[in-house]
């Protein structure tokens, strides 16, 4: 299991290798949803700058790997104690 698959907010469906990919007039985009607060959500679409599907998949995987590393750093950072 990859690091990405273990993150609760990133869903990967093995039966759909194009999950999170969207083709807009020949150019591949990455699309995903973030939840800045428990009551709101925001749909994000970013161009992957390619018309080649295998390149788009690699760029998507690289983006999510980078995101997973960023989240891992955030979660493992030591917390500061609140001042009394």
C-alpha positions in Angstrom: 0.0 0.0 0.0 1.4 3.4 -0.9 1.6 6.4 1.5 -1.1 8.1 -0.6 -3.5 5.2 -0.2 -3.1 5.4 3.6 -4.1 9.0 3.8 -7.8 9.2 4.8 -8.6 12.2 2.6 -7.1 10.9 -0.7 -9.2 8.2 -2.3 -7.6 6.0 -4.9 -9.7 3.5 -6.9 -7.5 0.8 -8.4 -10.2 -0.1 -11.0 -10.0 3.5 -12.3 -6.4 4.5 -13.3 -7.7 7.9 -14.4 -9.2 8.9 -11.0 -8.8 12.6 -10.4 -8.0 13.2 -14.1 -10.2 15.3 -16.3 -9.7 15.9 -20.1 -10.7 19.3 -21.2 -10.5 19.7 -24.9 -7.4 17.5 -25.1 -5.5 18.9 -22.1 -5.4 16.8 -18.9 -6.4 18.4 -15.6 -6.1 17.2 -12.1 -9.3 17.7 -10.1 -9.9 17.1 -6.4 -11.9 18.5 -3.5 -10.5 20.1 -0.3 -12.5 20.8 2.9 -11.0 23.9 4.5 -13.6 23.7 7.3 -16.0 20.9 8.3 -18.9 22.8 6.7 -17.3 23.9 3.4 -15.6 22.3 0.4 -13.7 23.6 -2.5 -13.2 21.9 -5.9 -9.8 22.5 -7.3 -8.8 22.0 -10.9 -5.2 22.4 -12.1 -3.9 21.9 -15.6 -1.3 19.2 -15.9 0.0 20.9 -19.0 -0.1 17.8 -21.2 -2.2 16.0 -23.8 -0.5 12.7 -23.1 -2.4 10.4 -20.6 0.6 8.5 -19.2 2.4 11.8 -18.5 -0.8 13.1 -16.8 -1.0 10.1 -14.6 2.7 10.5 -13.6 2.2 14.2 -12.8 -1.0 13.4 -10.8 0.9 10.8 -8.8 3.8 13.2 -8.2 1.4 15.8 -7.0 -0.3 13.5 -4.5 3.1 12.1 -3.3 4.2 15.7 -2.7 1.0 16.4 -0.9 1.4 13.3 1.2 4.9 14.3 2.2 3.7 17.7 3.1 0.9 16.4 5.3 3.3 13.9 6.9 5.7 16.7 7.9 2.8 18.7 9.3 1.5 15.7 11.4 4.9 14.7 12.7 6.0 18.2 13.7 6.3 18.7 17.4 3.5 20.7 18.9 4.1 23.7 21.0 2.5 23.8 24.3 -0.1 26.6 24.9 1.0 29.4 27.1 -0.9 29.5 30.4 
